[in-house]
Amino acid sequence: MESRTIIQRFSVEGQRVQVVLRRDDQGKLVMTWDVKVTVTYPNPPVYSPGP
C-alpha cells in the first residue's frame, strides 16, 4: 500500500486562519495553522460536505 502525507493550510481573503480541532480536557479550544493528514491508498478518505 502507498501512503502520502498532505498538509492543508487555510486562508480567507489572503490571510491565514487557524482551524479549531476540538476542545481539550479543560474546555479550551485546540487550534492549529496546519492540518496534516496521512492518506493510505487504495482507500483514500472521501470528501463529505458539511450540513
C-alpha positions in Angstrom: 0.0 0.0 0.0 1.1 3.5 -0.7 0.6 6.4 1.7 1.1 10.2 1.3 1.1 13.0 3.8 -0.8 16.1 2.9 -0.6 19.4 4.8 -3.6 21.7 4.3 -3.4 25.5 5.1 -6.4 27.7 5.1 -6.9 31.4 4.3 -9.6 33.9 4.0 -9.0 36.9 1.6 -5.3 36.1 1.6 -4.9 36.0 5.4 -4.0 32.7 7.1 -6.6 31.5 9.6 -6.4 28.9 12.3 -8.6 25.8 12.3 -10.3 24.7 15.5 -9.7 21.0 16.0 -11.5 20.3 19.3 -11.7 21.3 23.0 -9.2 20.0 25.4 -10.0 18.5 28.8 -10.2 21.9 30.4 -12.6 23.2 27.7 -10.1 25.3 25.9 -10.0 25.3 22.1 -7.2 23.4 20.4 -6.3 25.3 17.3 -3.7 24.8 14.5 -2.4 26.7 11.5 -1.8 23.5 9.5 -3.8 20.3 9.2 -1.7 17.2 8.5 -3.4 14.1 7.1 -1.8 10.8 6.0 -3.8 9.2 3.2 -3.3 5.5 2.5 -4.2 4.2 -0.9 -6.1 2.4 -2.4 -8.7 3.5 0.1 -8.3 7.3 0.4 -10.8 9.3 2.5 -13.9 10.5 0.8 -14.9 14.2 0.9 -18.2 14.9 2.6 -19.6 18.5 2.6 -21.0 19.8 5.9 -24.6 20.5 6.5 
